[in-house]
Amino acid sequence: MSETFPISSGPAALLDPDPCSPGPRIVPPAPPHRFRSRIGVDLAGGFYPVPHRYRLYLSASCPLSLRVSITLDLLGLRDTVATTLVGLPDETPEAFAALRGAYEATWHRYGGPVDAPALCDGWTGRVVSNHTPDILRDLAGHLSDGGGPGRPRLRPAPRAADIDALRELLDEDITHAARQAGTAHEAECRDAALERLLTALGRLDRGLATAPYALGGELTAADVDLWVALVQLDTEHRLRLDADAAQRVSRHGRLRAYVRRLHAHPAFHTTIPEALQDDLS
């Protein structure tokens, strides 16, 4: 059910490009760039949880897309939700044109960015959502079997608030702090960001001393978020730190072991093409 095209960069990041600027850290795009319909929430909207109805457009270089791709594998949805990799228009013309068409079908004379991840409806040709947290919630809550044999319950109701809180911590104190620590213009800003990053890593590392997963004894969506954030930290953000800061970030042994342990699980792939290789062989 998957397609692939030549891979290129993903959509523009939502993070402020100047990590030490006085403006907001995350700049929400102006309407109609963000589409937030849901599956199985508003039945009058017609987005029923039907197998083989939906297609996900993912960008190979985007950590948000990686979260979605891992979630698909954990829930066993590769055969019921189609996947298309999309990059820049000149490098993935067919995929980009299809996604652009979905945006234009959703909003008349749409002139905004063509963002991925995007969940699209194959029946109407429209974008259901390009808001990753909602996509992840709907995959776990409405398109999966709710934790069938051998499948984790990624978003159990009693832990939903904890999952969302951890995602906010990762976005602010891991991903954004690491970006600041490596690229901020002022040394004071870099130092403060590094301390925030190290504090968060220490807290997460200590949590793994008593439990195998981010929120306890069972694998949840929080582990998808944490694992992708740690992989991004190691493969991207840590490379921008000075040698001393990079060494301090690498000292958290339980987190390193956690990343290695989950990478042994077939769903936890570091790239989306890695996840699709069986489909493409």
C-alpha positions as CSV (number, residue, x, y, z in Angstrom):
1,M,0.0,0.0,0.0
2,S,3.0,2.3,0.0
3,E,4.6,4.3,-2.8
4,T,7.9,6.1,-2.9
5,F,9.4,8.9,-4.9
6,P,12.9,10.4,-4.8
7,I,13.4,11.8,-1.4
8,S,14.0,15.5,-0.6
9,S,13.6,17.8,2.3
10,G,10.3,18.2,4.2
11,P,8.2,21.2,4.8
12,A,9.5,24.4,6.4
13,A,10.0,24.1,10.2
14,L,7.5,25.8,12.5
15,L,10.2,26.7,14.9
16,D,11.4,30.3,14.9
17,P,14.6,30.3,12.7
18,D,16.3,32.6,15.3
19,P,16.2,30.5,18.5
20,C,17.2,33.4,20.7
21,S,14.8,35.9,19.3
22,P,12.3,37.6,21.6
23,G,9.4,36.3,19.6
24,P,7.4,33.2,20.2
25,R,9.3,29.9,20.0
26,I,6.7,28.3,17.8
27,V,5.0,30.4,15.1
28,P,1.5,29.0,14.2
29,P,0.8,29.2,10.5
30,A,-2.1,31.5,9.5
31,P,-5.3,29.9,8.3
32,P,-5.9,28.1,6.1
33,H,-2.5,26.5,6.4
34,R,-3.6,24.2,9.3
35,F,-6.4,21.7,8.6
36,R,-7.7,20.0,11.7
37,S,-10.7,17.8,10.8
38,R,-10.8,14.5,12.7
39,I,-11.7,10.9,12.0
40,G,-14.5,9.5,14.0
41,V,-15.1,12.7,16.1
42,D,-17.6,14.6,14.0
43,L,-19.6,12.0,12.2
44,A,-21.4,14.7,10.3
45,G,-18.1,15.6,8.6
46,G,-18.1,12.2,6.9
47,F,-14.6,11.1,8.0
48,Y,-15.5,7.6,9.2
49,P,-12.8,5.2,10.3
50,V,-12.9,3.0,7.2
51,P,-9.9,0.8,6.2
52,H,-8.2,1.6,2.9
53,R,-9.9,5.0,2.7
54,Y,-7.0,7.2,3.8
55,R,-3.6,8.1,2.6
56,L,-0.7,9.6,4.5
57,Y,1.8,11.9,2.9
58,L,5.1,11.8,4.7
59,S,8.4,13.6,4.3
60,A,11.5,11.5,4.7
61,S,13.5,14.2,6.5
62,C,10.8,15.3,8.9
63,P,10.8,14.0,12.5
64,L,7.0,14.5,12.7
65,S,6.6,12.2,9.7
66,L,8.9,9.7,11.4
67,R,6.6,9.7,14.5
68,V,3.7,8.9,12.2
69,S,5.5,6.2,10.3
70,I,6.6,4.4,13.5
71,T,3.0,4.7,14.8
72,L,1.7,3.0,11.7
73,D,4.0,0.1,12.2
74,L,3.3,-0.3,15.9
75,L,-0.5,-0.4,15.2
76,G,-0.2,-2.7,12.2
77,L,-1.8,-0.2,9.8
78,R,0.6,-0.3,6.8
79,D,-1.9,-2.4,4.9
80,T,-4.9,-0.3,5.7
81,V,-3.6,3.3,5.5
82,A,-1.6,4.0,2.3
83,T,1.6,5.9,2.5
84,T,3.3,8.3,0.0
85,L,6.7,9.9,0.4
86,V,6.8,13.5,-0.8
87,G,9.6,16.0,-1.2
88,L,10.3,19.1,-3.2
89,P,8.2,19.6,-6.4
90,D,11.1,19.1,-8.8
91,E,12.3,15.9,-7.1
92,T,8.9,14.2,-6.3
93,P,6.6,15.8,-9.0
94,E,3.9,13.2,-8.9
95,A,3.6,13.0,-5.1
96,F,3.8,16.7,-4.7
97,A,1.2,17.3,-7.4
98,A,-1.1,14.8,-5.7
99,L,-0.7,16.4,-2.3
100,R,-1.1,19.9,-3.8
101,G,-4.3,18.7,-5.4
102,A,-5.6,17.5,-2.0
103,Y,-4.9,21.0,-0.5
104,E,-6.6,22.7,-3.4
105,A,-9.6,20.4,-3.1
106,T,-9.9,21.3,0.6
107,W,-9.7,25.0,0.2
108,H,-10.7,26.9,-2.9
109,R,-7.7,28.7,-4.5
110,Y,-5.4,27.5,-1.8
111,G,-2.1,29.4,-1.9
112,G,-0.4,28.2,1.3
113,P,2.4,25.7,1.9
114,V,2.0,22.1,1.0
115,D,2.9,20.5,4.4
116,A,3.5,16.9,5.4
117,P,2.6,15.0,7.4
118,A,-0.9,15.2,5.9
119,L,-3.7,12.7,6.2
120,C,-5.9,12.7,3.1
121,D,-9.3,11.2,2.3
122,G,-9.2,9.0,-0.8
123,W,-13.0,9.3,-1.3
124,T,-13.2,13.1,-1.5
125,G,-9.6,13.8,-2.4
126,R,-9.3,16.3,0.5
127,V,-6.9,16.9,3.4
128,V,-8.4,15.6,6.6
129,S,-5.6,16.9,8.8
130,N,-2.0,18.2,8.7
131,H,-1.8,18.6,12.5
132,T,0.4,15.8,13.6
133,P,-0.9,15.3,17.2
134,D,-4.4,14.9,15.8
135,I,-3.2,12.5,13.2
136,L,-1.5,10.4,15.8
137,R,-4.5,10.4,18.1
138,D,-6.8,9.3,15.3
139,L,-4.5,6.5,14.1
140,A,-4.4,5.1,17.7
141,G,-8.0,5.8,18.6
142,H,-10.0,5.4,15.5
143,L,-8.1,3.5,12.8
144,S,-6.5,0.8,14.9
145,D,-8.1,-2.2,16.7
146,G,-7.4,-0.6,20.1
147,G,-4.6,-2.8,21.1
148,G,-5.3,-6.2,19.5
149,P,-3.1,-9.3,20.0
150,G,0.5,-8.2,20.0
151,R,-0.3,-4.5,19.5
152,P,0.3,-1.9,22.1
153,R,-2.3,0.5,23.4
154,L,-0.5,3.6,22.4
155,R,-2.9,6.1,23.9
156,P,-4.7,4.5,26.8
157,A,-7.2,7.0,28.2
158,P,-5.7,7.1,31.8
159,R,-2.3,8.2,30.3
160,A,-3.5,10.6,27.6
161,A,-2.7,13.7,29.7
162,D,0.8,12.3,30.6
163,I,1.5,11.6,26.9
164,D,0.6,15.1,25.9
165,A,2.6,16.6,28.8
166,L,5.7,14.6,27.8
167,R,5.4,15.7,24.2
168,E,5.3,19.3,25.3
169,L,8.4,18.7,27.5
170,L,10.3,17.1,24.5
171,D,9.3,19.9,22.1
172,E,10.4,22.7,24.5
173,D,13.2,21.3,26.7
174,I,14.8,18.8,24.3
175,T,14.3,19.7,20.7
176,H,14.0,23.5,21.0
177,A,16.6,23.8,23.8
178,A,19.1,21.7,21.8
179,R,18.5,24.0,18.8
180,Q,19.2,27.0,21.0
181,A,22.2,25.5,22.6
182,G,23.8,24.9,19.3
183,T,22.8,27.9,17.2
184,A,21.9,30.9,19.5
185,H,24.0,34.0,18.9
186,E,24.6,34.9,22.5
187,A,26.7,32.7,24.8
188,E,24.3,33.4,27.7
189,C,21.4,32.1,25.6
190,R,23.3,29.0,24.6
191,D,24.4,28.3,28.2
192,A,20.8,28.6,29.5
193,A,19.4,26.4,26.8
194,L,22.1,23.8,27.5
195,E,21.2,23.7,31.2
196,R,17.5,23.3,30.3
197,L,18.4,20.5,27.9
198,L,20.6,18.7,30.5
199,T,18.0,19.1,33.2
200,A,15.3,17.5,31.0
201,L,17.7,14.7,29.9
202,G,18.6,14.0,33.5
203,R,14.9,13.7,34.5
204,L,14.1,11.4,31.7
205,D,17.2,9.3,32.4
206,R,16.3,8.9,36.0
207,G,12.8,7.8,35.1
208,L,14.2,4.9,33.1
209,A,15.9,3.6,36.3
210,T,12.7,2.2,37.6
211,A,10.7,1.5,34.4
212,P,11.5,0.2,30.9
213,Y,9.4,2.8,29.1
214,A,8.8,6.5,29.2
215,L,5.6,6.3,31.3
216,G,6.1,3.0,33.1
217,G,5.8,-0.6,32.3
218,E,4.0,-0.4,28.9
219,L,5.0,1.0,25.6
220,T,2.9,4.0,24.6
221,A,2.8,7.0,22.2
222,A,5.1,8.7,24.7
223,D,7.9,6.3,23.7
224,V,7.5,7.1,20.0
225,D,7.8,10.8,20.8
226,L,10.8,10.3,23.2
227,W,12.6,8.0,20.9
228,V,12.3,10.2,17.8
229,A,13.4,13.3,19.9
230,L,16.5,11.4,21.2
231,V,17.4,10.2,17.7
232,Q,17.0,13.7,16.3
233,L,19.1,15.1,19.2
234,D,21.9,12.6,18.5
235,T,21.9,12.8,14.7
236,E,21.2,16.5,14.2
237,H,21.3,18.8,17.2
238,R,24.3,17.3,19.1
239,L,26.5,17.9,16.0
240,R,26.0,21.7,16.4
241,L,27.2,21.7,20.0
242,D,30.7,22.4,21.1
243,A,32.8,19.4,22.2
244,D,32.2,19.8,25.9
245,A,28.4,20.3,25.6
246,A,28.1,17.3,23.2
247,Q,30.0,15.1,25.8
248,R,27.7,16.2,28.6
249,V,24.6,15.4,26.5
250,S,26.0,12.0,25.8
251,R,26.5,11.0,29.4
252,H,23.0,9.7,30.0
253,G,23.6,6.0,29.8
254,R,20.0,4.8,30.4
255,L,18.7,7.0,27.6
256,R,21.4,5.6,25.2
257,A,20.4,2.0,26.2
258,Y,16.7,2.9,25.7
259,V,17.4,4.1,22.2
260,R,19.3,1.0,21.3
261,R,16.7,-1.3,22.9
262,L,13.8,0.2,21.0
263,H,15.7,0.4,17.8
264,A,15.8,-3.4,18.0
265,H,12.0,-3.4,17.7
266,P,11.1,-3.6,14.0
267,A,8.8,-0.6,14.2
268,F,11.4,1.8,15.5
269,H,13.2,2.8,12.3
270,T,15.4,5.8,12.0
271,T,14.3,6.7,8.5
272,I,11.0,6.3,6.6
273,P,12.6,4.5,3.6
274,E,13.9,2.0,6.1
275,A,10.4,1.3,7.1
276,L,9.2,0.8,3.5
277,Q,12.1,-1.4,2.3
278,D,10.0,-4.6,2.6
279,D,7.2,-3.0,0.5
280,L,9.7,-1.9,-2.1
281,S,11.7,-5.1,-2.5
